[in-house]
C-alpha cells in the first residue's frame, strides 16, 4: 500500500516516485525473498487502474488490458507491478496484485480531489477544475477497497491480479457540483452558492480521459461487490470532514 500517489507531484518531481514506488517495491521484494524460508507468506502488491492508460467513451479495464501508463506516477506503478510479477516467475515468490480505482472516504490526504474540494467549499475558496471537467473516474469507497484486499489476500489465487472498482463513474465536474450541493445543504447556504466557486484551470499534462474498472473476475471468483452507494459514501465522507476540521 505504501506509495507516492499524487499525479501532479509526479509531473513536478518524477524521481521521488521512482525511488519510492519502484526501488522501494524492489527493496520489499528482496526482503521478502531473503526472509521467507517457509510456506504461508504472500506478498500482496496494491496498484492502480492508471497503469492501463486512458479509455475512450466505451469499454472497461480488465486484468488482460495492456499496460499503457501516461504519467510518471502511473509509469512508476506499472514498473513496480512488473517487478512483482518478475519475482513470482523468477524466484517463485508468492505474490498477488490488485489494481483499484480512485478511493474516497475519511482520512484522505487533502491534496486529493474530494477532500480538497470539501475544504475549499467550506472555506469559500476557488474550486479548481482541470480543462472542462469532463474527465471520468470510477470511485471506490475506501472500506470496500479494504474488504477487497482482505478477500484477495486470504482467498485469491497466488500469481494472479484482480481489478477492484466501485462500478461508479463520474465526470470531475459532476462530482464537484454534487459536493457543492451536499455542502450547501449541510452548511445552510442557498442552493447553487458554492457552485459559484468553480474555476476552470489549464488541463493537467497527460491527463487521462477516462478510467473504468471491470471487476467481474473479483466478483465471480471471490464473491466481492461494492457494499455502498456513492451518495451514501459521499455523505458520510463530507460529514467526517466537517467533524474533523483539523
C-alpha positions in Angstrom: 0.0 0.0 0.0 2.9 2.4 0.6 3.4 4.7 -2.5 3.7 8.2 -3.7 0.3 8.6 -5.4 -0.2 12.2 -6.5 -0.1 12.6 -10.2 0.6 16.4 -10.2 3.6 15.9 -7.9 4.9 13.1 -10.1 5.0 15.5 -13.0 6.9 18.1 -11.0 9.3 15.6 -9.4 9.4 12.1 -11.0 12.5 10.8 -9.3 10.8 10.7 -5.9 8.2 8.4 -7.4 10.8 6.2 -9.0 12.6 5.8 -5.7 9.6 5.1 -3.5 7.4 3.2 -5.9 9.9 1.3 -8.0 13.1 1.0 -5.8 11.0 0.8 -2.7 9.0 -2.1 -4.0 12.1 -4.0 -5.2 13.6 -3.5 -1.7 10.5 -5.0 -0.2 10.5 -7.9 -2.7 14.2 -8.6 -1.9 13.5 -8.5 1.9 10.6 -11.0 1.4 12.7 -13.3 -0.8 15.5 -13.4 1.6 13.4 -13.7 4.8 10.6 -16.0 3.9 12.0 -19.5 4.2 8.8 -21.4 4.6 5.2 -21.5 3.3 2.3 -19.4 4.4 3.5 -16.0 3.2 2.0 -13.8 0.5 3.3 -10.5 -1.0 0.2 -8.5 -1.8 1.0 -5.6 -4.1 -1.6 -2.8 -4.2 -1.6 -1.0 -7.5 -3.8 1.3 -9.6 -6.1 1.3 -12.7 -3.9 4.2 -14.0 -1.3 1.6 -15.3 -3.7 0.7 -18.1 -3.7 4.2 -19.6 -6.7 6.1 -20.8 -10.1 4.8 -22.1 -12.4 6.4 -24.6 -16.1 6.8 -24.0 -16.7 3.0 -24.2 -15.1 -0.1 -22.6 -13.6 -1.1 -19.3 -10.2 -2.1 -18.0 -9.9 -5.9 -17.4 -7.0 -7.8 -16.0 -5.9 -8.6 -19.6 -5.8 -4.9 -20.6 -2.3 -4.0 -21.9 -0.3 -1.5 -19.8 -0.1 2.0 -21.2 0.9 4.4 -18.4 0.7 8.1 -19.3 2.2 9.9 -16.2 5.4 9.5 -14.2 3.2 8.2 -11.3 1.4 5.5 -13.4 4.7 4.6 -15.0 6.3 4.0 -11.6 3.3 1.9 -10.5 3.4 -0.1 -13.8 7.1 -0.7 -13.3 6.5 -2.0 -9.7 3.8 -4.3 -11.0 6.2 -5.8 -13.5 8.8 -6.3 -10.8 6.3 -8.1 -8.6 5.4 -10.4 -11.4 9.0 -11.0 -12.3 9.8 -12.1 -8.7 6.9 -14.6 -8.9 8.2 -16.1 -12.2 11.9 -15.9 -11.4 12.1 -16.7 -7.7 8.7 -18.3 -7.1 7.9 -15.6 -4.6 4.1 -16.0 -3.7 2.5 -12.7 -4.9 -0.9 -11.3 -5.5 -1.7 -7.9 -7.2 -4.8 -5.7 -7.0 -5.5 -2.7 -9.3 -8.0 -0.3 -7.8 -9.9 2.8 -9.0 -9.9 6.1 -7.1 -10.6 5.7 -3.4 -12.6 8.1 -1.3 -13.6 8.3 2.3 -12.4 9.6 5.7 -8.7 10.4 6.4 -8.0 11.1 2.7 -4.9 13.3 2.2 -6.1 16.8 1.5 -4.3 17.2 -1.8 -6.7 14.7 -3.4 -9.8 15.9 -5.3 -12.7 15.2 -2.9 -11.1 16.4 0.4 -9.6 19.4 -1.4 -13.0 20.4 -2.8 -14.7 19.9 0.6 -12.1 22.1 2.3 -12.3 24.8 -0.3 -16.1 24.8 -0.3 -16.2 25.1 3.5 -13.7 28.0 3.4 -15.3 29.6 0.3 -12.1 29.2 -1.8 -11.9 28.7 -5.5 -12.7 25.1 -6.7 -10.1 24.5 -9.5 -11.3 22.1 -12.1 -9.0 20.9 -14.9 -10.0 21.6 -18.5 -13.7 21.3 -19.0 -14.1 18.9 -16.1 -15.2 16.1 -18.4 -12.5 13.5 -17.3 -14.2 10.4 -15.9 -13.2 8.4 -12.9 -14.6 5.4 -11.1 -14.8 6.0 -7.3 -14.3 3.2 -4.7 -15.3 3.6 -1.1 -12.1 3.1 0.9 -13.7 0.4 3.3 -14.9 -1.5 0.2 -11.3 -1.4 -1.0 -10.1 -2.7 2.3 -12.6 -5.6 2.2 -11.5 -6.4 -1.3 -7.8 -6.6 -0.3 -8.7 -8.9 2.6 -10.7 -11.1 0.2 -7.8 -11.3 -2.3 -5.1 -11.7 0.3 -7.0 -14.6 2.0 -8.8 -16.3 -0.9 -7.3 -15.1 -4.2 -5.0 -17.2 -6.3 -1.3 -16.8 -6.0 0.3 -15.2 -9.0 -3.0 -13.5 -10.1 -4.1 -9.9 -10.4 -7.6 -8.7 -9.5 -9.2 -5.4 -10.5 -11.2 -3.6 -7.8 -13.7 -1.0 -8.9 -16.6 0.9 -7.4 -18.9 0.5 -10.5 -19.3 4.2 -10.2 -18.3 6.6 -13.0 -18.5 10.3 -12.6 -17.0 13.2 -14.5 -15.0 15.6 -12.4 -17.3 18.5 -12.9 -20.4 16.4 -12.0 -18.7 15.3 -8.8 -17.6 18.8 -7.8 -21.2 20.1 -8.4 -22.6 17.2 -6.3 -20.3 18.1 -3.5 -21.3 21.7 -3.7 -25.0 20.7 -3.4 -24.3 18.5 -0.4 -22.4 21.2 1.4 -24.8 23.9 0.6 -27.4 21.9 2.5 -25.2 20.9 5.4 -23.8 24.5 5.8 -27.2 26.2 5.4 -26.2 28.0 2.2 -28.5 28.9 -0.7 -28.6 26.2 -3.4 -26.0 27.0 -6.0 -24.0 29.3 -3.8 -20.9 27.0 -3.7 -21.0 26.3 -7.4 -20.1 29.9 -8.0 -16.6 29.0 -6.6 -15.9 26.6 -9.5 -12.9 27.9 -11.6 -11.7 26.1 -14.7 -7.9 25.9 -15.0 -5.5 24.7 -17.6 -5.7 21.0 -18.0 -3.0 18.8 -16.5 -0.3 17.4 -18.7 -1.0 13.9 -19.8 -4.5 13.9 -18.2 -6.1 10.6 -18.9 -9.6 11.0 -20.3 -11.4 8.1 -18.6 -10.8 5.2 -16.2 -13.4 2.4 -15.6 -12.8 -0.9 -14.0 -14.3 -4.3 -14.8 -14.3 -6.2 -11.5 -16.0 -9.3 -12.9 -13.1 -11.6 -12.0 -13.2 -10.5 -8.4 -16.9 -11.0 -8.2 -17.0 -14.4 -9.9 -14.0 -15.9 -8.1 -14.3 -14.4 -4.7 -17.9 -13.0 -4.4 -16.8 -9.4 -3.8 -19.0 -6.5 -4.8 -19.1 -2.9 -3.5 -21.3 -2.5 -0.4 -22.2 1.1 -0.5 -23.8 3.5 -2.9 -21.9 6.7 -3.9 -24.5 9.1 -2.5 -24.2 7.5 1.0 -20.5 7.2 0.8 -20.1 10.9 -0.2 -22.5 12.0 2.5 -20.5 10.1 5.2 -17.2 11.4 3.8 -18.4 15.0 3.9 -19.8 14.5 7.4 -16.4 13.2 8.6 -14.5 16.2 7.2 -17.0 18.6 8.8 -16.5 17.0 12.1 -12.7 16.8 11.7 -11.7 20.3 10.5 -8.2 19.9 12.0 
